């Protein structure tokens, strides 16, 4: 066997592996961004009430807010999210998902900031990983069928278009 031939085979194998990896990532991303249904989750509120995402499927769009008490931008967004909760109640379900903090700390924050929307505890970060949250705050809007129609670090300028 010539020295150059083995090197060429390795390059082809590496290239093929890279193409397959990119293709699988593209397929996974496309399914999420084109309205593919999300995996259901169940989390507890600081009061111990269990809430399942699936209970809203087919009924109403959902705004997921990934946040933490120590995040300054999350603190600043509370009045805007309270307003969304008030104005769009019944047409949009807000679910704020706290990232890996204790229920006691979250309860104290909710009381101090007069939070009027449901807050759930993602104690181990599993739901944040499921939604590929890279930083907080992260806002995810799901359509009635659970497909992602918006994801970003800022509240969408107009939630009306997602209803």
N, CA, C and O atoms as a DFTB+ gen file, in Angstrom:
652 C
 N C O
     1  1       0.848      -1.171       0.000
     2  2       0.000       0.000       0.000
     3  2       0.893       1.234       0.000
     4  3       1.889       1.296       0.722
     5  1       0.534       2.188      -0.798
     6  2       1.310       3.429      -0.848
     7  2       0.937       4.325       0.322
     8  3      -0.194       4.285       0.805
     9  1       1.885       5.130       0.774
    10  2       1.682       5.999       1.938
    11  2       0.550       6.995       1.700
    12  3      -0.206       7.281       2.628
    13  1       0.413       7.518       0.519
    14  2      -0.608       8.516       0.216
    15  2      -2.012       7.948       0.214
    16  3      -2.968       8.666       0.508
    17  1      -2.157       6.657      -0.115
    18  2      -3.483       6.061      -0.237
    19  2      -4.176       5.959       1.129
    20  3      -5.370       6.247       1.218
    21  1      -3.479       5.565       2.183
    22  2      -4.068       5.460       3.522
    23  2      -4.495       6.817       4.045
    24  3      -5.525       6.937       4.708
    25  1      -3.717       7.823       3.752
    26  2      -4.022       9.183       4.191
    27  2      -5.298       9.674       3.511
    28  3      -6.118      10.342       4.142
    29  1      -5.472       9.349       2.237
    30  2      -6.667       9.746       1.494
    31  2      -7.912       9.078       2.043
    32  3      -8.971       9.703       2.103
    33  1      -7.807       7.823       2.443
    34  2      -8.945       7.099       3.014
    35  2      -9.367       7.724       4.347
    36  3     -10.556       7.859       4.638
    37  1      -8.373       8.100       5.145
    38  2      -8.692       8.739       6.431
    39  2      -9.376      10.075       6.211
    40  3     -10.320      10.410       6.926
    41  1      -8.916      10.843       5.234
    42  2      -9.547      12.124       4.921
    43  2     -10.991      11.932       4.487
    44  3     -11.876      12.684       4.894
    45  1     -11.224      10.915       3.654
    46  2     -12.585      10.643       3.200
    47  2     -13.473      10.225       4.376
    48  3     -14.624      10.653       4.465
    49  1     -12.950       9.400       5.268
    50  2     -13.718       8.960       6.431
    51  2     -14.017      10.141       7.357
    52  3     -15.129      10.254       7.873
    53  1     -13.046      11.012       7.568
    54  2     -13.241      12.194       8.401
    55  2     -14.273      13.116       7.766
    56  3     -15.156      13.632       8.451
    57  1     -14.162      13.323       6.460
    58  2     -15.110      14.168       5.745
    59  2     -16.518      13.601       5.848
    60  3     -17.463      14.339       6.125
    61  1     -16.668      12.304       5.630
    62  2     -17.976      11.657       5.701
    63  2     -18.559      11.767       7.108
    64  3     -19.753      12.024       7.264
    65  1     -17.736      11.578       8.123
    66  2     -18.191      11.712       9.509
    67  2     -18.671      13.132       9.778
    68  3     -19.711      13.329      10.407
    69  1     -17.919      14.121       9.306
    70  2     -18.303      15.522       9.494
    71  2     -19.621      15.828       8.787
    72  3     -20.479      16.508       9.351
    73  1     -19.792      15.338       7.570
    74  2     -21.025      15.562       6.821
    75  2     -22.208      14.940       7.553
    76  3     -23.262      15.567       7.666
    77  1     -22.050      13.720       8.050
    78  2     -23.133      13.060       8.774
    79  2     -23.474      13.799      10.064
    80  3     -24.648      13.926      10.413
    81  1     -22.464      14.284      10.771
    82  2     -22.693      15.035      12.000
    83  2     -23.452      16.329      11.706
    84  3     -24.421      16.650      12.394
    85  1     -23.021      17.060      10.702
    86  2     -23.686      18.308      10.327
    87  2     -25.112      18.035       9.872
    88  3     -26.027      18.777      10.229
    89  1     -25.313      16.989       9.095
    90  2     -26.661      16.643       8.613
    91  2     -27.579      16.303       9.778
    92  3     -28.731      16.738       9.799
    93  1     -27.091      15.532      10.750
    94  2     -27.942      15.162      11.886
    95  2     -28.264      16.386      12.734
    96  3     -29.382      16.506      13.235
    97  1     -27.303      17.303      12.906
    98  2     -27.572      18.528      13.643
    99  2     -28.587      19.386      12.902
   100  3     -29.477      19.966      13.524
   101  1     -28.466      19.475      11.580
   102  2     -29.393      20.258      10.763
   103  2     -30.813      19.703      10.881
   104  3     -31.768      20.464      11.037
   105  1     -30.948      18.388      10.808
   106  2     -32.261      17.750      10.915
   107  2     -32.864      18.027      12.282
   108  3     -34.052      18.335      12.384
   109  1     -32.063      17.923      13.328
   110  2     -32.564      18.189      14.683
   111  2     -32.996      19.642      14.816
   112  3     -34.044      19.922      15.399
   113  1     -32.205      20.571      14.284
   114  2     -32.543      21.984      14.357
   115  2     -33.794      22.287      13.544
   116  3     -34.668      23.017      14.011
   117  1     -33.893      21.753      12.360
   118  2     -35.051      21.986      11.500
   119  2     -36.338      21.526      12.171
   120  3     -37.356      22.214      12.094
   121  1     -36.303      20.388      12.817
   122  2     -37.496      19.884      13.501
   123  2     -37.951      20.825      14.591
   124  3     -39.151      20.995      14.803
   125  1     -37.003      21.446      15.292
   126  2     -37.338      22.378      16.366
   127  2     -37.826      23.701      15.814
   128  3     -38.761      24.286      16.360
   129  1     -37.214      24.190      14.741
   130  2     -37.543      25.528      14.279
   131  2     -38.753      25.573      13.362
   132  3     -39.311      26.649      13.150
   133  1     -39.166      24.471      12.825
   134  2     -40.286      24.470      11.902
   135  2     -41.576      23.979      12.536
   136  3     -42.451      23.462      11.843
   137  1     -41.701      24.136      13.838
   138  2     -42.953      23.812      14.497
   139  2     -43.074      22.372      14.926
   140  3     -44.180      21.915      15.213
   141  1     -41.982      21.640      14.980
   142  2     -42.040      20.275      15.481
   143  2     -42.380      20.294      16.957
   144  3     -41.881      21.146      17.692
   145  1     -43.210      19.381      17.402
   146  2     -43.635      19.359      18.798
   147  2     -42.463      19.120      19.734
   148  3     -41.545      18.359      19.429
   149  1     -42.513      19.770      20.850
   150  2     -41.468      19.619      21.846
   151  2     -41.784      18.466      22.778
   152  3     -42.941      18.082      22.948
   153  1     -40.753      17.930      23.369
   154  2     -40.925      16.901      24.379
   155  2     -41.602      17.529      25.587
   156  3     -41.234      18.621      26.021
   157  1     -42.576      16.841      26.116
   158  2     -43.312      17.320      27.274
   159  2     -42.398      17.353      28.499
   160  3     -41.419      16.610      28.569
   161  1     -42.717      18.205      29.449
   162  2     -41.999      18.226      30.710
   163  2     -42.981      18.508      31.841
   164  3     -44.051      19.078      31.626
   165  1     -42.608      18.109      33.021
   166  2     -43.364      18.410      34.232
   167  2     -42.394      18.983      35.253
   168  3     -41.358      18.387      35.548
   169  1     -42.744      20.146      35.786
   170  2     -41.930      20.794      36.809
   171  2     -42.835      21.231      37.954
   172  3     -44.051      21.333      37.790
   173  1     -42.242      21.487      39.105
   174  2     -42.994      21.960      40.264
   175  2     -42.837      23.462      40.426
   176  3     -41.800      24.041      40.103
   177  1     -43.894      24.071      40.934
   178  2     -43.829      25.474      41.334
   179  2     -43.147      25.537      42.703
   180  3     -42.987      24.505      43.355
   181  1     -42.747      26.719      43.143
   182  2     -42.169      26.824      44.483
   183  2     -43.133      26.354      45.581
   184  3     -42.692      25.969      46.664
   185  1     -44.435      26.383      45.311
   186  2     -45.433      25.927      46.289
   187  2     -45.651      24.413      46.227
   188  3     -46.369      23.855      47.056
   189  1     -45.027      23.745      45.237
   190  2     -45.134      22.295      45.131
   191  2     -46.161      21.798      44.131
   192  3     -46.343      20.588      43.999
   193  1     -46.838      22.692      43.422
   194  2     -47.808      22.299      42.401
   195  2     -47.071      21.829      41.155
   196  3     -46.156      22.500      40.678
   197  1     -47.473      20.668      40.628
   198  2     -46.842      20.123      39.429
   199  2     -47.566      20.648      38.189
   200  3     -48.792      20.587      38.101
   201  1     -46.788      21.164      37.235
   202  2     -47.341      21.696      35.989
   203  2     -46.670      20.965      34.839
   204  3     -45.449      20.808      34.808
   205  1     -47.491      20.521      33.891
   206  2     -47.012      19.805      32.714
   207  2     -47.249      20.659      31.482
   208  3     -48.341      21.200      31.306
   209  1     -46.252      20.789      30.637
   210  2     -46.404      21.563      29.406
   211  2     -47.543      21.011      28.559
   212  3     -48.286      21.777      27.946
   213  1     -47.685      19.697      28.520
   214  2     -48.702      19.052      27.687
   215  2     -50.124      19.466      27.997
   216  3     -51.004      19.317      27.149
   217  1     -50.372      19.981      29.190
   218  2     -51.742      20.381      29.521
   219  2     -52.198      21.588      28.713
   220  3     -53.389      21.899      28.682
   221  1     -51.259      22.275      28.057
   222  2     -51.613      23.430      27.232
   223  2     -51.637      23.093      25.738
   224  3     -52.087      23.902      24.926
   225  1     -51.156      21.907      25.378
   226  2     -51.077      21.497      23.967
   227  2     -52.458      21.509      23.336
   228  3     -53.429      21.011      23.907
   229  1     -52.524      22.091      22.139
   230  2     -53.767      22.142      21.403
   231  2     -54.734      23.203      21.901
   232  3     -55.804      23.389      21.321
   233  1     -54.370      23.899      22.965
   234  2     -55.272      24.899      23.545
   235  2     -54.775      26.323      23.390
   236  3     -55.529      27.207      22.981
   237  1     -53.515      26.550      23.711
   238  2     -53.010      27.921      23.736
   239  2     -51.507      27.953      23.476
   240  3     -50.795      27.016      23.837
   241  1     -51.026      29.012      22.857
   242  2     -49.570      29.184      22.755
   243  2     -48.980      29.394      24.153
   244  3     -49.689      29.771      25.087
   245  1     -47.682      29.145      24.281
   246  2     -47.004      29.241      25.580
   247  2     -45.742      30.092      25.420
   248  3     -44.984      29.937      24.463
   249  1     -45.543      30.987      26.373
   250  2     -44.289      31.736      26.465
   251  2     -43.489      31.135      27.609
   252  3     -43.880      31.239      28.772
   253  1     -42.369      30.506      27.277
   254  2     -41.442      29.992      28.283
   255  2     -40.400      31.072      28.547
   256  3     -39.798      31.610      27.618
   257  1     -40.197      31.381      29.812
   258  2     -39.208      32.390      30.206
   259  2     -38.181      31.686      31.082
   260  3     -38.473      31.342      32.227
   261  1     -36.981      31.469      30.551
   262  2     -35.897      30.860      31.334
   263  2     -35.153      32.002      32.029
   264  3     -34.682      32.935      31.379
   265  1     -35.052      31.916      33.356
   266  2     -34.531      33.029      34.135
   267  2     -33.902      32.544      35.439
   268  3     -33.914      31.353      35.749
   269  1     -33.352      33.496      36.197
   270  2     -32.825      33.218      37.544
   271  2     -32.907      34.501      38.359
   272  3     -32.915      35.598      37.802
   273  1     -32.967      34.363      39.671
   274  2     -33.111      35.528      40.545
   275  2     -31.897      36.457      40.489
   276  3     -32.030      37.662      40.706
   277  1     -30.719      35.908      40.200
   278  2     -29.489      36.700      40.185
   279  2     -29.269      37.441      38.867
   280  3     -28.323      38.222      38.760
   281  1     -30.107      37.219      37.874
   282  2     -29.943      37.800      36.538
   283  2     -30.555      39.205      36.481
   284  3     -31.768      39.345      36.637
   285  1     -29.736      40.257      36.258
   286  2     -30.275      41.626      36.250
   287  2     -31.316      41.855      35.145
   288  3     -32.307      42.549      35.371
   289  1     -31.105      41.282      33.961
   290  2     -32.068      41.460      32.866
   291  2     -33.389      40.762      33.187
   292  3     -34.457      41.240      32.805
   293  1     -33.314      39.642      33.882
   294  2     -34.525      38.924      34.303
   295  2     -35.312      39.769      35.291
   296  3     -36.538      39.846      35.211
   297  1     -34.606      40.408      36.228
   298  2     -35.246      41.293      37.203
   299  2     -35.954      42.445      36.508
   300  3     -37.083      42.787      36.858
   301  1     -35.293      43.043      35.523
   302  2     -35.862      44.176      34.791
   303  2     -37.094      43.774      33.982
   304  3     -37.964      44.609      33.734
   305  1     -37.182      42.514      33.567
   306  2     -38.276      42.062      32.712
   307  2     -39.554      41.725      33.475
   308  3     -40.603      41.545      32.856
   309  1     -39.493      41.636      34.799
   310  2     -40.669      41.227      35.574
   311  2     -41.895      42.097      35.284
   312  3     -42.963      41.540      35.031
   313  1     -41.804      43.436      35.304
   314  2     -43.005      44.231      35.024
   315  2     -43.582      43.966      33.625
   316  3     -44.801      43.913      33.463
   317  1     -42.729      43.803      32.633
   318  2     -43.205      43.531      31.265
   319  2     -43.900      42.172      31.188
   320  3     -44.922      42.032      30.517
   321  1     -43.349      41.181      31.871
   322  2     -43.968      39.845      31.853
   323  2     -45.271      39.862      32.654
   324  3     -46.239      39.204      32.271
   325  1     -45.305      40.608      33.764
   326  2     -46.565      40.777      34.496
   327  2     -47.636      41.380      33.585
   328  3     -48.791      40.956      33.610
   329  1     -47.243      42.369      32.785
   330  2     -48.187      43.012      31.862
   331  2     -48.669      42.030      30.790
   332  3     -49.853      42.004      30.455
   333  1     -47.758      41.230      30.260
   334  2     -48.137      40.203      29.273
   335  2     -49.132      39.237      29.904
   336  3     -50.144      38.892      29.294
   337  1     -48.841      38.804      31.127
   338  2     -49.732      37.887      31.838
   339  2     -51.121      38.503      31.977
   340  3     -52.129      37.826      31.777
   341  1     -51.168      39.774      32.317
   342  2     -52.438      40.461      32.528
   343  2     -53.205      40.653      31.211
   344  3     -54.397      40.353      31.137
   345  1     -52.525      41.150      30.182
   346  2     -53.184      41.475      28.913
   347  2     -53.552      40.261      28.075
   348  3     -54.580      40.269      27.398
   349  1     -52.728      39.216      28.111
   350  2     -52.939      38.080      27.204
   351  2     -53.419      36.814      27.923
   352  3     -53.432      35.733      27.334
   353  1     -53.803      36.944      29.164
   354  2     -54.301      35.794      29.919
   355  2     -55.473      35.151      29.171
   356  3     -56.401      35.833      28.737
   357  1     -55.409      33.845      29.033
   358  2     -56.434      33.110      28.294
   359  2     -56.087      32.917      26.827
   360  3     -56.600      32.006      26.178
   361  1     -55.208      33.783      26.297
   362  2     -54.771      33.665      24.900
   363  2     -53.335      33.179      24.790
   364  3     -52.931      32.643      23.758
   365  1     -52.556      33.370      25.871
   366  2     -51.155      32.960      25.926
   367  2     -50.863      32.514      27.346
   368  3     -51.211      33.206      28.303
   369  1     -50.227      31.367      27.486
   370  2     -49.844      30.874      28.808
   371  2     -48.384      31.218      29.064
   372  3     -47.508      30.800      28.306
   373  1     -48.114      31.965      30.110
   374  2     -46.743      32.278      30.512
   375  2     -46.293      31.225      31.524
   376  3     -47.001      30.943      32.491
   377  1     -45.121      30.652      31.298
   378  2     -44.487      29.750      32.256
   379  2     -43.041      30.195      32.421
   380  3     -42.224      30.018      31.517
   381  1     -42.728      30.767      33.565
   382  2     -41.356      31.169      33.853
   383  2     -40.643      29.976      34.479
   384  3     -41.149      29.366      35.421
   385  1     -39.479      29.651      33.957
   386  2     -38.748      28.471      34.415
   387  2     -37.430      28.930      35.046
   388  3     -36.498      29.341      34.354
   389  1     -37.383      28.848      36.359
   390  2     -36.189      29.254      37.094
   391  2     -35.093      28.205      36.921
   392  3     -35.337      27.002      37.017
   393  1     -33.893      28.688      36.666
   394  2     -32.758      27.821      36.385
   395  2     -31.983      27.487      37.655
   396  3     -31.195      28.294      38.148
   397  1     -32.222      26.282      38.174
   398  2     -31.411      25.644      39.213
   399  2     -31.248      26.430      40.512
   400  3     -30.143      26.538      41.044
   401  1     -32.357      26.982      41.023
   402  2     -32.309      27.664      42.312
   403  2     -33.306      27.014      43.266
   404  3     -34.183      26.260      42.842
   405  1     -33.167      27.309      44.542
   406  2     -34.051      26.709      45.545
   407  2     -35.437      27.349      45.493
   408  3     -35.600      28.506      45.104
   409  1     -36.414      26.565      45.893
   410  2     -37.782      27.064      45.952
   411  2     -37.928      28.237      46.910
   412  3     -38.691      29.166      46.644
   413  1     -37.206      28.202      48.014
   414  2     -37.275      29.279      49.001
   415  2     -36.774      30.597      48.420
   416  3     -37.385      31.648      48.612
   417  1     -35.666      30.523      47.715
   418  2     -35.095      31.732      47.107
   419  2     -36.046      32.304      46.059
   420  3     -36.235      33.518      45.977
   421  1     -36.640      31.421      45.261
   422  2     -37.566      31.855      44.210
   423  2     -38.836      32.438      44.825
   424  3     -39.338      33.455      44.349
   425  1     -39.360      31.808      45.876
   426  2     -40.555      32.331      46.566
   427  2     -40.310      33.747      47.076
   428  3     -41.154      34.626      46.905
   429  1     -39.160      33.965      47.701
   430  2     -38.822      35.289      48.235
   431  2     -38.746      36.318      47.103
   432  3     -39.232      37.440      47.243
   433  1     -38.138      35.930      45.990
   434  2     -38.038      36.821      44.833
   435  2     -39.427      37.170      44.310
   436  3     -39.723      38.336      44.050
   437  1     -40.285      36.147      44.154
   438  2     -41.634      36.360      43.624
   439  2     -42.420      37.333      44.499
   440  3     -43.143      38.192      43.994
   441  1     -42.271      37.190      45.806
   442  2     -42.976      38.076      46.732
   443  2     -42.422      39.504      46.639
   444  3     -43.189      40.464      46.565
   445  1     -41.105      39.641      46.642
   446  2     -40.476      40.960      46.608
   447  2     -40.766      41.707      45.309
   448  3     -40.894      42.931      45.315
   449  1     -40.869      40.989      44.208
   450  2     -41.061      41.608      42.887
   451  2     -42.522      41.589      42.422
   452  3     -42.830      42.067      41.331
   453  1     -43.419      41.040      43.246
   454  2     -44.843      40.942      42.884
   455  2     -45.059      40.214      41.564
   456  3     -45.798      40.691      40.702
   457  1     -44.428      39.080      41.406
   458  2     -44.555      38.270      40.201
   459  2     -45.981      37.717      40.132
   460  3     -46.461      37.099      41.082
   461  1     -46.655      37.946      38.995
   462  2     -48.056      37.521      38.858
   463  2     -48.244      36.338      37.907
   464  3     -49.372      35.899      37.680
   465  1     -47.162      35.828      37.360
   466  2     -47.235      34.720      36.407
   467  2     -46.689      33.447      37.052
   468  3     -45.934      33.517      38.022
   469  1     -47.072      32.277      36.514
   470  2     -46.601      31.014      37.087
   471  2     -45.084      30.845      36.939
   472  3     -44.510      31.120      35.885
   473  1     -44.466      30.390      38.009
   474  2     -43.025      30.126      38.023
   475  2     -42.821      28.654      38.361
   476  3     -43.437      28.120      39.283
   477  1     -41.947      28.014      37.599
   478  2     -41.622      26.600      37.801
   479  2     -40.134      26.462      38.080
   480  3     -39.335      27.308      37.679
   481  1     -39.770      25.394      38.766
   482  2     -38.376      25.182      39.163
   483  2     -37.733      24.090      38.312
   484  3     -38.158      22.935      38.331
   485  1     -36.708      24.476      37.570
   486  2     -35.913      23.519      36.796
   487  2     -34.666      23.232      37.642
   488  3     -33.581      23.743      37.364
   489  1     -34.842      22.414      38.669
   490  2     -33.815      22.202      39.689
   491  2     -32.504      21.636      39.149
   492  3     -31.432      21.960      39.662
   493  1     -32.580      20.797      38.122
   494  2     -31.352      20.187      37.591
   495  2     -30.973      20.716      36.207
   496  3     -29.993      20.252      35.623
   497  1     -31.722      21.668      35.677
   498  2     -31.403      22.264      34.380
   499  2     -31.799      21.428      33.178
   500  3     -31.437      21.760      32.050
   501  1     -32.534      20.352      33.399
   502  2     -32.889      19.440      32.310
   503  2     -33.749      20.116      31.230
   504  3     -33.513      19.932      30.036
   505  1     -34.737      20.892      31.657
   506  2     -35.619      21.547      30.687
   507  2     -34.853      22.624      29.920
   508  3     -35.051      22.789      28.716
   509  1     -33.988      23.349      30.605
   510  2     -33.157      24.354      29.924
   511  2     -32.280      23.693      28.859
   512  3     -32.118      24.230      27.764
   513  1     -31.720      22.534      29.182
   514  2     -30.907      21.812      28.181
   515  2     -31.786      21.337      27.028
   516  3     -31.379      21.393      25.868
   517  1     -32.979      20.874      27.345
   518  2     -33.915      20.399      26.325
   519  2     -34.210      21.494      25.302
   520  3     -34.348      21.218      24.111
   521  1     -34.306      22.731      25.771
   522  2     -34.585      23.863      24.888
   523  2     -33.311      24.577      24.440
   524  3     -33.371      25.661      23.861
   525  1     -32.179      23.973      24.706
   526  2     -30.868      24.490      24.278
   527  2     -30.631      25.927      24.716
   528  3     -30.147      26.758      23.948
   529  1     -30.981      26.199      25.966
   530  2     -30.779      27.530      26.530
   531  2     -29.286      27.740      26.746
   532  3     -28.635      26.966      27.447
   533  1     -28.750      28.800      26.134
   534  2     -27.323      29.092      26.241
   535  2     -27.044      30.247      27.193
   536  3     -25.915      30.408      27.654
   537  1     -28.045      31.040      27.487
   538  2     -27.893      32.166      28.401
   539  2     -29.263      32.584      28.879
   540  3     -30.279      32.257      28.265
   541  1     -29.282      33.308      29.979
   542  2     -30.570      33.769      30.462
   543  2     -30.557      35.283      30.575
   544  3     -29.515      35.875      30.855
   545  1     -31.689      35.909      30.363
   546  2     -32.963      35.255      30.070
   547  2     -33.003      34.697      28.646
   548  3     -32.336      35.199      27.742
   549  1     -33.789      33.664      28.480
   550  2     -34.132      33.146      27.154
   551  2     -35.648      33.027      27.110
   552  3     -36.278      32.492      28.022
   553  1     -36.213      33.539      26.028
   554  2     -37.656      33.512      25.819
   555  2     -37.949      32.573      24.657
   556  3     -37.342      32.683      23.592
   557  1     -38.883      31.648      24.866
   558  2     -39.274      30.699      23.832
   559  2     -40.790      30.761      23.709
   560  3     -41.510      30.589      24.693
   561  1     -41.270      31.011      22.491
   562  2     -42.711      31.001      22.245
   563  2     -43.036      29.716      21.502
   564  3     -42.439      29.404      20.471
   565  1     -43.995      28.979      22.046
   566  2     -44.470      27.744      21.430
   567  2     -45.869      27.996      20.878
   568  3     -46.703      28.616      21.538
   569  1     -46.120      27.512      19.660
   570  2     -47.473      27.614      19.127
   571  2     -48.376      26.602      19.816
   572  3     -47.921      25.850      20.678
   573  1     -49.645      26.578      19.446
   574  2     -50.613      25.669      20.091
   575  2     -50.172      24.214      20.050
   576  3     -50.501      23.440      20.949
   577  1     -49.428      23.834      19.009
   578  2     -49.004      22.447      18.842
   579  2     -47.659      22.145      19.485
   580  3     -47.164      21.022      19.387
   581  1     -47.064      23.132      20.142
   582  2     -45.794      22.917      20.829
   583  2     -44.572      23.217      19.987
   584  3     -43.447      22.997      20.437
   585  1     -44.763      23.712      18.777
   586  2     -43.625      24.049      17.918
   587  2     -43.036      25.403      18.286
   588  3     -43.766      26.338      18.617
   589  1     -41.727      25.501      18.226
   590  2     -41.058      26.759      18.540
   591  2     -41.250      27.736      17.385
   592  3     -40.889      27.453      16.243
   593  1     -41.832      28.904      17.712
   594  2     -42.008      29.946      16.706
   595  2     -41.133      31.170      17.007
   596  3     -41.003      32.065      16.172
   597  1     -40.540      31.203      18.198
   598  2     -39.597      32.260      18.553
   599  2     -38.688      31.746      19.654
   600  3     -39.129      31.023      20.547
   601  1     -37.415      32.124      19.588
   602  2     -36.467      31.834      20.654
   603  2     -35.396      32.917      20.612
   604  3     -34.791      33.166      19.570
   605  1     -35.167      33.557      21.756
   606  2     -34.158      34.608      21.804
   607  2     -33.950      35.104      23.217
   608  3     -34.637      34.681      24.146
   609  1     -32.987      36.013      23.371
   610  2     -32.661      36.545      24.687
   611  2     -33.412      37.832      25.016
   612  3     -33.221      38.411      26.085
   613  1     -34.260      38.273      24.101
   614  2     -35.122      39.426      24.335
   615  2     -36.559      38.996      24.163
   616  3     -36.859      38.091      23.384
   617  1     -37.451      39.651      24.896
   618  2     -38.868      39.390      24.674
   619  2     -39.197      39.736      23.226
   620  3     -38.697      40.735      22.708
   621  1     -40.022      38.937      22.567
   622  2     -40.390      39.299      21.198
   623  2     -41.109      40.642      21.198
   624  3     -41.885      40.921      22.112
   625  1     -40.867      41.481      20.190
   626  2     -41.476      42.816      20.173
   627  2     -43.008      42.782      20.171
   628  3     -43.648      43.660      20.750
   629  1     -43.589      41.784      19.529
   630  2     -45.044      41.680      19.516
   631  2     -45.436      40.213      19.646
   632  3     -45.182      39.414      18.745
   633  1     -46.050      39.867      20.759
   634  2     -46.495      38.498      20.957
   635  2     -47.802      38.230      20.213
   636  3     -48.147      37.075      19.965
   637  1     -48.522      39.281      19.860
   638  2     -49.807      39.135      19.171
   639  2     -49.688      38.284      17.910
   640  3     -50.588      37.501      17.606
   641  1     -48.594      38.429      17.181
   642  2     -48.467      37.691      15.914
   643  2     -48.292      36.186      16.120
   644  3     -48.416      35.418      15.166
   645  1     -48.010      35.757      17.337
   646  2     -47.843      34.333      17.624
   647  2     -49.113      33.693      18.171
   648  3     -49.152      32.485      18.400
   649  1     -50.149      34.496      18.381
   650  2     -51.385      33.979      18.959
   651  2     -52.309      33.418      17.893
   652  3     -53.399      32.940      18.209
